[in-house]
């Protein structure tokens, strides 16, 4: 694989991972059912 293509692919994967983490944090702080699920797993949310 070309070096430039590898760099672009790694940045795309990193961006998708960051978007997923950001959406999870947003959902945990704003949606009550997601917050309850995280509390059930032992991750207390104070929001």
C-alpha positions as CSV (number, residue, x, y, z in Angstrom):
1,X,0.0,0.0,0.0
2,X,1.2,3.5,-0.8
3,X,2.5,5.5,2.1
4,X,0.2,8.4,1.5
5,X,-2.8,6.1,1.2
6,X,-1.8,4.5,4.5
7,X,-1.6,7.9,6.2
8,X,-5.0,8.9,4.9
9,X,-6.6,5.6,5.9
10,X,-5.2,5.9,9.4
11,X,-6.6,9.5,9.8
12,X,-10.0,8.3,8.5
13,X,-10.1,5.5,11.1
14,X,-9.0,7.9,13.8
15,X,-11.7,10.4,12.9
16,X,-14.4,7.7,12.9
17,X,-13.2,6.5,16.3
18,X,-13.3,10.1,17.7
19,X,-16.8,10.6,16.3
20,X,-18.0,7.4,17.9
21,X,-16.5,8.4,21.3
22,X,-18.0,11.9,21.1
23,X,-21.4,10.5,20.3
24,X,-21.2,8.1,23.2
25,X,-20.3,10.9,25.6
26,X,-23.1,13.1,24.3
27,X,-25.6,10.3,24.6
28,X,-24.5,9.4,28.1
29,X,-24.9,13.0,29.3
30,X,-28.2,13.8,27.5
31,X,-30.3,10.6,27.1
32,X,-31.7,9.2,30.4
33,X,-31.9,5.6,29.2
34,X,-28.2,5.6,28.2
35,X,-27.3,7.1,31.5
36,X,-29.2,4.5,33.4
37,X,-27.5,1.7,31.3
38,X,-24.0,3.1,32.2
39,X,-25.1,3.4,35.9
40,X,-26.2,-0.3,35.8
41,X,-22.7,-1.1,34.5
42,X,-21.1,0.7,37.4
43,X,-20.1,4.0,35.7
44,X,-21.7,6.7,37.7
45,X,-22.7,9.8,35.8
46,X,-23.2,13.1,37.6
47,X,-24.9,15.4,35.2
